[in-house]
Amino acid sequence: MANQLRQAIEIMKQYYINKLIDAGVFNAEDCEPYNLTVSELEMMVQRLPKA
């Protein structure tokens, strides 16, 4: 169960990182977004202007 939860969190984290990369907030080579928490990434995505 713990491994499934960890995997789900990593999938969510990658989803938010990809959204931020697509929006130009980060470059694909940046290490910074991987050091942020899922909550921090989610807040950054929520602050993106709506298309």
C-alpha positions as a printed NumPy array, in Angstrom:
array([[  0.   ,   0.   ,   0.   ],
       [  2.788,   2.439,   0.886],
       [  4.478,   1.854,  -2.466],
       [  1.232,   2.561,  -4.32 ],
       [  0.787,   5.824,  -2.436],
       [  4.383,   6.84 ,  -3.128],
       [  3.913,   6.021,  -6.811],
       [  0.683,   8.032,  -6.979],
       [  2.407,  11.037,  -5.403],
       [  5.287,  10.814,  -7.884],
       [  2.794,  10.671, -10.78 ],
       [  1.012,  13.78 ,  -9.445],
       [  4.325,  15.554,  -8.96 ],
       [  5.414,  14.802, -12.529],
       [  2.023,  15.96 , -13.836],
       [  2.385,  19.351, -12.124],
       [  6.024,  19.698, -13.206],
       [  5.035,  19.014, -16.816],
       [  2.278,  21.647, -16.607],
       [  4.783,  24.2  , -15.291],
       [  7.34 ,  23.311, -17.966],
       [  4.662,  23.672, -20.661],
       [  3.747,  27.085, -19.231],
       [  7.392,  28.184, -19.372],
       [  7.836,  28.478, -15.614],
       [ 10.657,  25.921, -15.625],
       [ 12.965,  24.495, -18.275],
       [ 13.042,  20.743, -18.791],
       [ 16.657,  20.721, -17.533],
       [ 15.848,  22.463, -14.23 ],
       [ 16.315,  20.449, -11.05 ],
       [ 14.425,  22.965,  -8.923],
       [ 10.864,  21.668,  -9.463],
       [ 11.885,  18.193,  -8.299],
       [ 12.869,  19.666,  -4.924],
       [  9.401,  21.147,  -4.37 ],
       [  6.537,  19.375,  -2.655],
       [  3.378,  18.312,  -4.469],
       [  1.472,  21.016,  -2.579],
       [  3.917,  23.714,  -3.673],
       [  3.732,  22.555,  -7.285],
       [ -0.066,  22.436,  -7.156],
       [ -0.231,  26.026,  -5.854],
       [  2.075,  27.185,  -8.649],
       [ -0.134,  25.487, -11.268],
       [ -3.246,  27.074,  -9.754],
       [ -1.638,  30.521, -10.111],
       [ -1.036,  30.058, -13.839],
       [ -3.18 ,  32.268, -16.042],
       [ -6.11 ,  30.409, -17.528],
       [ -5.903,  29.942, -21.286]])
